[in-house]
Amino acid sequence: MNPFDLSLETIEELVQQHGTPIYVVSRKKIIENFKRLDDGLPAVKFFYAMKANPCHEILQALKEAGAGFDVASKGEILAAIAAGADPAEDLIFADTVKDPKQIAYAHSIGLDDFTFDNHSEITQIARHAPGAKVHLRIIVSNEGSVAHLSHKFGADIAEAIPLLQAARDQGLVPRGISFHVGSQCLDPQRYVEALNTTRGIFDEAAKVGITLKTIDIGGGFPVRYIDEEIDIPGLCRTIREHYRKLFGEGSGRTCDLMAEPGRAIVGDAMILVTKVISESVRHGRNWLYFDDGTYGSFMEVLLYQMKFPWRTNTQGSPTPYVLAGPTCDSIDVFSRDSAGEICTVELPEMHLDDLLIAGSMGAYTFSESTRFNGFEPPKFVFID
Ligand SMILES: Cc1ncc(COP(=O)(O)O)c(C=O)c1O
């Protein structure tokens, strides 16, 4: 079940038991989300992007369900191993900007799959993980996605063949192509276009004697926050059918498929329960201050103007509020409009000790929370 649908009575009991702020998580929902992708794309090997939520119990549940992990650092590698992952079988190092010490560490424990998008990364990987298998990440359109990643990552398409050749010349094994259509991708056409581009690179690479064998279709699979129309089986069907058309039997270029979903696996499997710890009226507006905020779970509000569904445990008349966190920074306000400006949101009247329940809080909340001002992230409470 989506924990956002828990009764108020249950949520209040959990608060009595554990205090606030808490994350309430459904392991079953996480596995259901994973299986939906796994069933929709049976030819794909999934590496959960643990940057979305690296909570140990979540990693363990996904490992048991058959997932591998996309890691970005030694810290993530250690967390994945603690959850039972085998570095050689279950991990890919898919961040294109890697600390060389961490490349060397990964290599020393058998992790043998790195992603790159420029010449200096080839040099670093060849120095610290000689002979490793590599994926070239290419730029693809992120239009229509909430978090754009192609500003910072991905090689220009014109650079793809020279980069693959350079990797081969430095003793690496070019294994395939990877892309990321942007996080919370709301247009399936992005995957279709990215596969088309990939097919072109496979053909060009073959002409220079490089046989590519895998496509890593990245992450981007979306989650319902407010009223987005999300159809994961439909999205999987689009990807499956287009892949078959371009790379399937008879195309002369069959290959293995991988993916690195994060948000779609954990996003709607966790809620946040946070409490009003202070209130005031400032410049004619009602402000509520909570025991969690921007430096805790709501970083994506600041970064991407993300909107989360809210409930409260109150029943008063609708009242406009500015919602703020507890830290000593005035940027710590998590009611913002689509331009990122502070705004009010209407909630049933709230006062000290009342609870705000935020839904779809599983991805990029805990993992992006800071220790600013000494505030600890919320405690995890599992309901199944
Ligand atoms: C390299 C890489 N892989 C996978 C992901 C996961 O993306 P998502 O959570 O949109 O599925 C990200 C997100 O930033 C990423 O940078």
Ligand as a Chemical Component Dictionary entry (heavy atoms), coordinates in Angstrom:
data_LIG
# 
_chem_comp.id                   LIG 
_chem_comp.type                 NON-POLYMER 
_chem_comp.pdbx_formal_charge   0 
_chem_comp.three_letter_code    LIG 
# 
loop_
_chem_comp_atom.comp_id 
_chem_comp_atom.atom_id 
_chem_comp_atom.alt_atom_id 
_chem_comp_atom.type_symbol 
_chem_comp_atom.charge 
_chem_comp_atom.model_Cartn_x 
_chem_comp_atom.model_Cartn_y 
_chem_comp_atom.model_Cartn_z 
_chem_comp_atom.pdbx_ordinal 
LIG C1 C1 C 0 23.747 8.235  -13.318 1  
LIG C2 C2 C 0 22.350 8.193  -12.798 2  
LIG N1 N1 N 0 21.670 7.039  -12.878 3  
LIG C3 C3 C 0 20.430 6.917  -12.397 4  
LIG C4 C4 C 0 19.792 7.981  -11.773 5  
LIG C5 C5 C 0 18.432 7.765  -11.208 6  
LIG O1 O1 O 0 17.478 8.507  -11.871 7  
LIG P1 P1 P 0 15.964 8.425  -11.467 8  
LIG O2 O2 O 0 15.871 8.583  -10.009 9  
LIG O3 O3 O 0 15.332 9.522  -12.234 10 
LIG O4 O4 O 0 15.426 7.098  -11.916 11 
LIG C6 C6 C 0 20.445 9.223  -11.688 12 
LIG C7 C7 C 0 19.802 10.373 -11.060 13 
LIG O5 O5 O 0 20.352 11.430 -10.842 14 
LIG C8 C8 C 0 21.776 9.328  -12.197 15 
LIG O6 O6 O 0 22.470 10.468 -12.096 16 
# 
loop_
_chem_comp_bond.comp_id 
_chem_comp_bond.atom_id_1 
_chem_comp_bond.atom_id_2 
_chem_comp_bond.value_order 
_chem_comp_bond.pdbx_ordinal 
LIG C1 C2 SING 1  
LIG C2 N1 SING 2  
LIG C2 C8 DOUB 3  
LIG N1 C3 DOUB 4  
LIG C3 C4 SING 5  
LIG C4 C5 SING 6  
LIG C4 C6 DOUB 7  
LIG C5 O1 SING 8  
LIG O1 P1 SING 9  
LIG P1 O2 DOUB 10 
LIG P1 O3 SING 11 
LIG P1 O4 SING 12 
LIG C6 C7 SING 13 
LIG C6 C8 SING 14 
LIG C7 O5 DOUB 15 
LIG C8 O6 SING 16 
# 
